[in-house]
Amino acid sequence: MLPLLRSYAREIVERRHRVLELRVELASSPGAIERGHHLNELRRIERELERMGWYVGEEEPPYFYRLGKDGEPELAWAPLAQNAV
């Protein structure tokens, strides 16, 4: 599962970066369409991770969280960190 989570983390970083770049290009229709595509894909990744019990934070690079029984983060993991297993 670690390679899959790392792959999702890399994709999140790339798509978030591109969404920020495209904010400048919103006046053009192709830029708005591409930005919408990246936002949809980010939501798809977040839904898939949620099905596996992980939630994505807003940090860069992203942290993945697992919630405990009380609804608070029980485990935080940064898949792209140097010391991530």
N, CA, C and O atoms as CSV, one atom per row, in Angstrom:
chain,resi,resn,atom,element,x,y,z
A,1,MET,N,N,0.815,-1.184,0.000
A,1,MET,CA,C,0.000,0.000,0.000
A,1,MET,C,C,0.870,1.264,0.000
A,1,MET,O,O,0.429,2.309,-0.477
A,2,LEU,N,N,2.081,1.183,0.521
A,2,LEU,CA,C,2.948,2.372,0.569
A,2,LEU,C,C,3.217,2.974,-0.804
A,2,LEU,O,O,3.136,4.193,-0.949
A,3,PRO,N,N,3.536,2.169,-1.821
A,3,PRO,CA,C,3.750,2.766,-3.148
A,3,PRO,C,C,2.507,3.488,-3.676
A,3,PRO,O,O,2.625,4.541,-4.304
A,4,LEU,N,N,1.324,2.935,-3.429
A,4,LEU,CA,C,0.090,3.565,-3.872
A,4,LEU,C,C,-0.100,4.914,-3.167
A,4,LEU,O,O,-0.437,5.906,-3.814
A,5,LEU,N,N,0.110,4.955,-1.865
A,5,LEU,CA,C,-0.053,6.208,-1.118
A,5,LEU,C,C,0.972,7.246,-1.550
A,5,LEU,O,O,0.651,8.430,-1.652
A,6,ARG,N,N,2.195,6.817,-1.801
A,6,ARG,CA,C,3.214,7.756,-2.291
A,6,ARG,C,C,2.835,8.305,-3.672
A,6,ARG,O,O,3.027,9.486,-3.959
A,7,SER,N,N,2.301,7.437,-4.504
A,7,SER,CA,C,1.871,7.855,-5.834
A,7,SER,C,C,0.760,8.897,-5.726
A,7,SER,O,O,0.785,9.907,-6.429
A,8,TYR,N,N,-0.206,8.659,-4.855
A,8,TYR,CA,C,-1.270,9.638,-4.644
A,8,TYR,C,C,-0.691,10.956,-4.127
A,8,TYR,O,O,-1.106,12.026,-4.571
A,9,ALA,N,N,0.254,10.889,-3.201
A,9,ALA,CA,C,0.849,12.106,-2.647
A,9,ALA,C,C,1.550,12.912,-3.741
A,9,ALA,O,O,1.405,14.133,-3.801
A,10,ARG,N,N,2.307,12.235,-4.605
A,10,ARG,CA,C,2.981,12.940,-5.706
A,10,ARG,C,C,1.955,13.580,-6.648
A,10,ARG,O,O,2.133,14.713,-7.095
A,11,GLU,N,N,0.887,12.845,-6.941
A,11,GLU,CA,C,-0.134,13.388,-7.828
A,11,GLU,C,C,-0.826,14.593,-7.191
A,11,GLU,O,O,-1.125,15.567,-7.881
A,12,ILE,N,N,-1.078,14.537,-5.904
A,12,ILE,CA,C,-1.688,15.667,-5.206
A,12,ILE,C,C,-0.797,16.894,-5.309
A,12,ILE,O,O,-1.282,17.987,-5.602
A,13,VAL,N,N,0.503,16.728,-5.070
A,13,VAL,CA,C,1.443,17.848,-5.145
A,13,VAL,C,C,1.439,18.449,-6.550
A,13,VAL,O,O,1.347,19.667,-6.707
A,14,GLU,N,N,1.538,17.601,-7.564
A,14,GLU,CA,C,1.580,18.082,-8.950
A,14,GLU,C,C,0.291,18.806,-9.334
A,14,GLU,O,O,0.333,19.873,-9.948
A,15,ARG,N,N,-0.840,18.234,-8.976
A,15,ARG,CA,C,-2.112,18.850,-9.357
A,15,ARG,C,C,-2.374,20.137,-8.584
A,15,ARG,O,O,-2.882,21.102,-9.155
A,16,ARG,N,N,-2.036,20.171,-7.294
A,16,ARG,CA,C,-2.197,21.412,-6.527
A,16,ARG,C,C,-1.341,22.522,-7.130
A,16,ARG,O,O,-1.788,23.662,-7.257
A,17,HIS,N,N,-0.123,22.184,-7.495
A,17,HIS,CA,C,0.777,23.168,-8.098
A,17,HIS,C,C,0.192,23.709,-9.400
A,17,HIS,O,O,0.213,24.915,-9.644
A,18,ARG,N,N,-0.323,22.817,-10.226
A,18,ARG,CA,C,-0.882,23.239,-11.513
A,18,ARG,C,C,-2.139,24.086,-11.319
A,18,ARG,O,O,-2.349,25.050,-12.055
A,19,VAL,N,N,-2.977,23.740,-10.336
A,19,VAL,CA,C,-4.175,24.532,-10.050
A,19,VAL,C,C,-3.778,25.957,-9.680
A,19,VAL,O,O,-4.400,26.918,-10.131
A,20,LEU,N,N,-2.734,26.088,-8.852
A,20,LEU,CA,C,-2.269,27.430,-8.485
A,20,LEU,C,C,-1.756,28.192,-9.702
A,20,LEU,O,O,-2.029,29.384,-9.844
A,21,GLU,N,N,-1.023,27.524,-10.572
A,21,GLU,CA,C,-0.531,28.164,-11.796
A,21,GLU,C,C,-1.691,28.636,-12.667
A,21,GLU,O,O,-1.630,29.710,-13.266
A,22,LEU,N,N,-2.732,27.841,-12.734
A,22,LEU,CA,C,-3.845,28.140,-13.624
A,22,LEU,C,C,-4.748,29.265,-13.103
A,22,LEU,O,O,-5.551,29.806,-13.863
A,23,ARG,N,N,-4.631,29.614,-11.848
A,23,ARG,CA,C,-5.416,30.741,-11.326
A,23,ARG,C,C,-5.132,32.006,-12.129
A,23,ARG,O,O,-6.016,32.836,-12.340
A,24,VAL,N,N,-3.891,32.139,-12.568
A,24,VAL,CA,C,-3.491,33.305,-13.346
A,24,VAL,C,C,-4.151,33.285,-14.720
A,24,VAL,O,O,-4.460,34.337,-15.280
A,25,GLU,N,N,-4.365,32.100,-15.256
A,25,GLU,CA,C,-4.891,31.946,-16.605
A,25,GLU,C,C,-6.415,31.818,-16.655
A,25,GLU,O,O,-6.953,31.407,-17.683
A,26,LEU,N,N,-7.117,32.153,-15.590
A,26,LEU,CA,C,-8.561,31.926,-15.557
A,26,LEU,C,C,-9.326,32.715,-16.614
A,26,LEU,O,O,-10.447,32.353,-16.973
A,27,ALA,N,N,-8.731,33.775,-17.105
A,27,ALA,CA,C,-9.413,34.548,-18.135
A,27,ALA,C,C,-9.576,33.737,-19.417
A,27,ALA,O,O,-10.513,33.970,-20.182
A,28,SER,N,N,-8.683,32.800,-19.655
A,28,SER,CA,C,-8.777,31.996,-20.874
A,28,SER,C,C,-9.577,30.724,-20.600
A,28,SER,O,O,-9.417,30.092,-19.555
A,29,SER,N,N,-10.414,30.367,-21.523
A,29,SER,CA,C,-11.264,29.188,-21.375
A,29,SER,C,C,-10.466,27.893,-21.208
A,29,SER,O,O,-10.808,27.086,-20.344
A,30,PRO,N,N,-9.399,27.662,-22.016
A,30,PRO,CA,C,-8.640,26.415,-21.828
A,30,PRO,C,C,-8.033,26.305,-20.431
A,30,PRO,O,O,-7.982,25.214,-19.864
A,31,GLY,N,N,-7.574,27.421,-19.875
A,31,GLY,CA,C,-7.007,27.396,-18.523
A,31,GLY,C,C,-8.043,27.037,-17.489
A,31,GLY,O,O,-7.760,26.277,-16.563
A,32,ALA,N,N,-9.247,27.573,-17.632
A,32,ALA,CA,C,-10.325,27.271,-16.694
A,32,ALA,C,C,-10.739,25.809,-16.795
A,32,ALA,O,O,-11.015,25.164,-15.783
A,33,ILE,N,N,-10.780,25.297,-18.002
A,33,ILE,CA,C,-11.152,23.889,-18.207
A,33,ILE,C,C,-10.100,22.969,-17.580
A,33,ILE,O,O,-10.444,22.002,-16.899
A,34,GLU,N,N,-8.831,23.267,-17.810
A,34,GLU,CA,C,-7.765,22.430,-17.239
A,34,GLU,C,C,-7.782,22.500,-15.719
A,34,GLU,O,O,-7.614,21.482,-15.047
A,35,ARG,N,N,-7.983,23.688,-15.179
A,35,ARG,CA,C,-8.034,23.846,-13.720
A,35,ARG,C,C,-9.175,23.007,-13.145
A,35,ARG,O,O,-8.999,22.329,-12.133
A,36,GLY,N,N,-10.339,23.051,-13.788
A,36,GLY,CA,C,-11.470,22.245,-13.344
A,36,GLY,C,C,-11.153,20.756,-13.377
A,36,GLY,O,O,-11.556,20.008,-12.487
A,37,HIS,N,N,-10.430,20.332,-14.405
A,37,HIS,CA,C,-10.027,18.921,-14.514
A,37,HIS,C,C,-9.146,18.522,-13.329
A,37,HIS,O,O,-9.364,17.474,-12.721
A,38,HIS,N,N,-8.157,19.351,-12.999
A,38,HIS,CA,C,-7.252,19.034,-11.880
A,38,HIS,C,C,-8.007,19.024,-10.549
A,38,HIS,O,O,-7.751,18.171,-9.698
A,39,LEU,N,N,-8.925,19.957,-10.368
A,39,LEU,CA,C,-9.707,19.980,-9.134
A,39,LEU,C,C,-10.573,18.729,-9.012
A,39,LEU,O,O,-10.705,18.175,-7.920
A,40,ASN,N,N,-11.163,18.281,-10.113
A,40,ASN,CA,C,-11.952,17.043,-10.106
A,40,ASN,C,C,-11.086,15.842,-9.754
A,40,ASN,O,O,-11.501,14.978,-8.982
A,41,GLU,N,N,-9.887,15.787,-10.316
A,41,GLU,CA,C,-8.992,14.668,-10.027
A,41,GLU,C,C,-8.529,14.682,-8.571
A,41,GLU,O,O,-8.384,13.624,-7.958
A,42,LEU,N,N,-8.297,15.866,-8.019
A,42,LEU,CA,C,-7.937,15.959,-6.603
A,42,LEU,C,C,-9.073,15.436,-5.722
A,42,LEU,O,O,-8.824,14.732,-4.743
A,43,ARG,N,N,-10.313,15.776,-6.066
A,43,ARG,CA,C,-11.458,15.261,-5.304
A,43,ARG,C,C,-11.567,13.743,-5.446
A,43,ARG,O,O,-11.905,13.056,-4.482
A,44,ARG,N,N,-11.287,13.219,-6.630
A,44,ARG,CA,C,-11.327,11.763,-6.844
A,44,ARG,C,C,-10.303,11.066,-5.955
A,44,ARG,O,O,-10.607,10.053,-5.324
A,45,ILE,N,N,-9.085,11.614,-5.907
A,45,ILE,CA,C,-8.027,11.026,-5.077
A,45,ILE,C,C,-8.436,11.074,-3.609
A,45,ILE,O,O,-8.256,10.097,-2.882
A,46,GLU,N,N,-8.983,12.204,-3.170
A,46,GLU,CA,C,-9.399,12.323,-1.774
A,46,GLU,C,C,-10.490,11.305,-1.431
A,46,GLU,O,O,-10.462,10.719,-0.349
A,47,ARG,N,N,-11.442,11.087,-2.329
A,47,ARG,CA,C,-12.492,10.083,-2.091
A,47,ARG,C,C,-11.895,8.682,-2.001
A,47,ARG,O,O,-12.286,7.894,-1.140
A,48,GLU,N,N,-10.955,8.372,-2.882
A,48,GLU,CA,C,-10.316,7.052,-2.867
A,48,GLU,C,C,-9.548,6.843,-1.563
A,48,GLU,O,O,-9.634,5.778,-0.951
A,49,LEU,N,N,-8.800,7.858,-1.142
A,49,LEU,CA,C,-8.068,7.753,0.117
A,49,LEU,C,C,-9.021,7.602,1.294
A,49,LEU,O,O,-8.743,6.834,2.215
A,50,GLU,N,N,-10.136,8.318,1.281
A,50,GLU,CA,C,-11.122,8.199,2.351
A,50,GLU,C,C,-11.679,6.783,2.431
A,50,GLU,O,O,-11.924,6.273,3.524
A,51,ARG,N,N,-11.879,6.147,1.279
A,51,ARG,CA,C,-12.352,4.752,1.282
A,51,ARG,C,C,-11.343,3.832,1.955
A,51,ARG,O,O,-11.707,2.797,2.512
A,52,MET,N,N,-10.060,4.222,1.897
A,52,MET,CA,C,-9.016,3.421,2.541
A,52,MET,C,C,-8.758,3.877,3.982
A,52,MET,O,O,-7.893,3.329,4.665
A,53,GLY,N,N,-9.513,4.880,4.437
A,53,GLY,CA,C,-9.378,5.333,5.816
A,53,GLY,C,C,-8.397,6.476,6.019
A,53,GLY,O,O,-8.057,6.790,7.160
A,54,TRP,N,N,-7.934,7.106,4.947
A,54,TRP,CA,C,-6.979,8.214,5.039
A,54,TRP,C,C,-7.653,9.523,4.636
A,54,TRP,O,O,-8.559,9.535,3.803
A,55,TYR,N,N,-7.206,10.609,5.226
A,55,TYR,CA,C,-7.683,11.941,4.894
A,55,TYR,C,C,-6.483,12.808,4.571
A,55,TYR,O,O,-5.440,12.686,5.212
A,56,VAL,N,N,-6.618,13.684,3.585
A,56,VAL,CA,C,-5.504,14.501,3.101
A,56,VAL,C,C,-5.534,15.862,3.778
A,56,VAL,O,O,-6.569,16.525,3.834
A,57,GLY,N,N,-4.366,16.267,4.295
A,57,GLY,CA,C,-4.234,17.597,4.865
A,57,GLY,C,C,-3.885,18.613,3.789
A,57,GLY,O,O,-3.631,18.255,2.638
A,58,GLU,N,N,-3.876,19.868,4.171
A,58,GLU,CA,C,-3.584,20.958,3.237
A,58,GLU,C,C,-2.085,21.264,3.149
A,58,GLU,O,O,-1.676,22.116,2.360
A,59,GLU,N,N,-1.280,20.591,3.937
A,59,GLU,CA,C,0.156,20.874,3.968
A,59,GLU,C,C,0.816,20.554,2.637
A,59,GLU,O,O,0.293,19.791,1.826
A,60,GLU,N,N,1.976,21.157,2.438
A,60,GLU,CA,C,2.813,20.854,1.270
A,60,GLU,C,C,4.179,20.413,1.769
A,60,GLU,O,O,4.846,21.183,2.461
A,61,PRO,N,N,4.614,19.224,1.450
A,61,PRO,CA,C,3.882,18.138,0.802
A,61,PRO,C,C,2.765,17.650,1.720
A,61,PRO,O,O,2.817,17.861,2.932
A,62,PRO,N,N,1.765,17.002,1.148
A,62,PRO,CA,C,0.590,16.632,1.928
A,62,PRO,C,C,0.872,15.580,2.995
A,62,PRO,O,O,1.690,14.678,2.817
A,63,TYR,N,N,0.171,15.729,4.097
A,63,TYR,CA,C,0.141,14.699,5.137
A,63,TYR,C,C,-1.143,13.912,4.954
A,63,TYR,O,O,-2.171,14.461,4.559
A,64,PHE,N,N,-1.073,12.628,5.244
A,64,PHE,CA,C,-2.257,11.786,5.245
A,64,PHE,C,C,-2.563,11.488,6.711
A,64,PHE,O,O,-1.658,11.210,7.497
A,65,TYR,N,N,-3.834,11.549,7.068
A,65,TYR,CA,C,-4.263,11.343,8.446
A,65,TYR,C,C,-5.226,10.174,8.540
A,65,TYR,O,O,-6.026,9.929,7.637
A,66,ARG,N,N,-5.133,9.461,9.646
A,66,ARG,CA,C,-6.124,8.452,10.009
A,66,ARG,C,C,-6.804,8.977,11.265
A,66,ARG,O,O,-6.145,9.419,12.207
A,67,LEU,N,N,-8.135,8.922,11.263
A,67,LEU,CA,C,-8.885,9.419,12.407
A,67,LEU,C,C,-9.112,8.314,13.424
A,67,LEU,O,O,-9.352,7.161,13.068
A,68,GLY,N,N,-9.032,8.685,14.693
A,68,GLY,CA,C,-9.312,7.754,15.768
A,68,GLY,C,C,-10.796,7.687,16.053
A,68,GLY,O,O,-11.597,8.296,15.343
A,69,LYS,N,N,-11.165,6.956,17.080
A,69,LYS,CA,C,-12.574,6.781,17.435
A,69,LYS,C,C,-13.232,8.091,17.843
A,69,LYS,O,O,-14.439,8.262,17.671
A,70,ASP,N,N,-12.445,9.014,18.380
A,70,ASP,CA,C,-13.007,10.288,18.822
A,70,ASP,C,C,-13.076,11.309,17.687
A,70,ASP,O,O,-13.478,12.451,17.912
A,71,GLY,N,N,-12.693,10.920,16.479
A,71,GLY,CA,C,-12.751,11.811,15.327
A,71,GLY,C,C,-11.534,12.701,15.170
A,71,GLY,O,O,-11.452,13.478,14.218
A,72,GLU,N,N,-10.600,12.598,16.082
A,72,GLU,CA,C,-9.362,13.372,16.008
A,72,GLU,C,C,-8.300,12.546,15.285
A,72,GLU,O,O,-8.326,11.316,15.338
A,73,PRO,N,N,-7.353,13.227,14.601
A,73,PRO,CA,C,-6.286,12.475,13.927
A,73,PRO,C,C,-5.511,11.599,14.905
A,73,PRO,O,O,-5.006,12.075,15.922
A,74,GLU,N,N,-5.429,10.345,14.589
A,74,GLU,CA,C,-4.738,9.373,15.419
A,74,GLU,C,C,-3.328,9.114,14.878
A,74,GLU,O,O,-2.399,8.814,15.627
A,75,LEU,N,N,-3.204,9.236,13.581
A,75,LEU,CA,C,-1.940,8.959,12.908
A,75,LEU,C,C,-1.766,9.960,11.783
A,75,LEU,O,O,-2.686,10.173,10.993
A,76,ALA,N,N,-0.609,10.572,11.704
A,76,ALA,CA,C,-0.293,11.488,10.607
A,76,ALA,C,C,0.944,10.946,9.910
A,76,ALA,O,O,1.889,10.503,10.563
A,77,TRP,N,N,0.935,10.983,8.580
A,77,TRP,CA,C,2.043,10.439,7.808
A,77,TRP,C,C,2.272,11.283,6.582
A,77,TRP,O,O,1.330,11.620,5.865
A,78,ALA,N,N,3.515,11.624,6.339
A,78,ALA,CA,C,3.897,12.395,5.148
A,78,ALA,C,C,4.603,11.446,4.200
A,78,ALA,O,O,5.801,11.211,4.360
A,79,PRO,N,N,3.895,10.883,3.205
A,79,PRO,CA,C,4.477,9.874,2.340
A,79,PRO,C,C,5.692,10.349,1.533
A,79,PRO,O,O,6.510,9.530,1.113
A,80,LEU,N,N,5.814,11.642,1.316
A,80,LEU,CA,C,6.932,12.138,0.505
A,80,LEU,C,C,8.089,12.656,1.346
A,80,LEU,O,O,9.080,13.143,0.801
A,81,ALA,N,N,7.975,12.557,2.673
A,81,ALA,CA,C,9.064,12.994,3.550
A,81,ALA,C,C,10.255,12.055,3.415
A,81,ALA,O,O,10.099,10.874,3.106
A,82,GLN,N,N,11.425,12.585,3.647
A,82,GLN,CA,C,12.661,11.789,3.517
A,82,GLN,C,C,12.652,10.569,4.427
A,82,GLN,O,O,13.143,9.505,4.050
A,83,ASN,N,N,12.093,10.724,5.628
A,83,ASN,CA,C,12.130,9.612,6.588
A,83,ASN,C,C,10.874,8.758,6.576
A,83,ASN,O,O,10.702,7.917,7.459
A,84,ALA,N,N,9.993,8.946,5.603
A,84,ALA,CA,C,8.777,8.125,5.515
A,84,ALA,C,C,9.157,6.707,5.144
A,84,ALA,O,O,9.971,6.484,4.248
A,85,VAL,N,N,8.572,5.764,5.828
A,85,VAL,CA,C,8.879,4.348,5.589
A,85,VAL,C,C,8.214,3.878,4.329
A,85,VAL,O,O,8.351,2.713,3.955
